[in-house]
Amino acid sequence: GEGRQRAGAGEVKAPMPGLVLRVLIEPGQQVAAGAGLAVLEAMKMENQIKAPAAGVVAAVRVEAGTAVEKGQVLVVLAAPEPAGGVDGVA
């Protein structure tokens, strides 16, 4: 439907205000759909922020100890690299 993006491409935003306890990934890392990206503490509960789709971490916009607002960008994902590299050459 509307708003659909390529698999893995897009921004992962904080679902609620809170404190980033841990960042579990780093730029350039490939992640699978559902992989943990960060741990956010909100209302005395730890919430794992997960990748909505497989992709490559293009940027990490927060670090442990960062206070975030609802909707703030935490991680930017790019579409996963095609298998076999550029033009199918490994």
N, C-alpha and C positions, 0 to 999 in steps of 0.2 A: 504494500500500500504506500501511501504518502510517507515521505521522510525516510524511506529505506536507503541504506548506504551499502557500499561494497562490503563484503564480509570482512570484519576486523577493522575497518577504517572508521575513525571517529574519536570523540572525546568521551572519557569515562568521568562522570561527575559525582560529587558527593550527594548521596540521597538525603542527607540531613546534616545539620551543623554538628561538629564534633572535633575531636583531637586525633590526629594521625599518630598511631602508636608505632606502627612498623610499615615500611615499604618493602615489598617482597620481590620486586623486579628491578631491572635496570635498563637503560636505553639500549636498543639493538637486540634485546632478548626476544625470542619467539615464544608466544604463549598460546595455549589451547583454549578453546571456549570453556568457560567455567574455572579457569585457573585463578588463583588468588593473586591480586595485585597489591593490595594494601589492607591494613587493619585499622579501622576507625572506631574510636570510643565515643559513644553517644548515650546519654542518660544512663551512665554506669554499666553499659553493656558493650562488649566488643563485637563489631560487625565486620566480617570479611567482605571487601569489595572485590568482585570477580569480573573477569573479562567476559563481555557479552558475546564475543565471537573470537575465533582464532585470529591472530595477527602478530605484528611485530611492534614492540614498544618504541614509538618514535620519540617520546619525551615523557619525563616524570616531572610534574609541576609542583610536587610537595616533598617534604622530608619528614622523618619522625620528629614529633614535637610541634608540628604545624597545626594551628587551629584553623579549621575551614568552615565556610558557610555552605548552606544547602545550595546545590547547583554549581559550586566551584569546581573547575576542572582539576582532576587529580592526575590523570594519565592520558596521553594521546596515543592511540593505536593506529598503525598503518596496515594496509592490506598485506596478507602474508606473501612472502616471496614465492614465486612459482618454483615448483620442483625442478631441479636440474640446472638452476641458474639462468643467466641471460641467454636467450635463444636456444634453450635446452642443452647448453654446453656446461658440463660440470667443472 
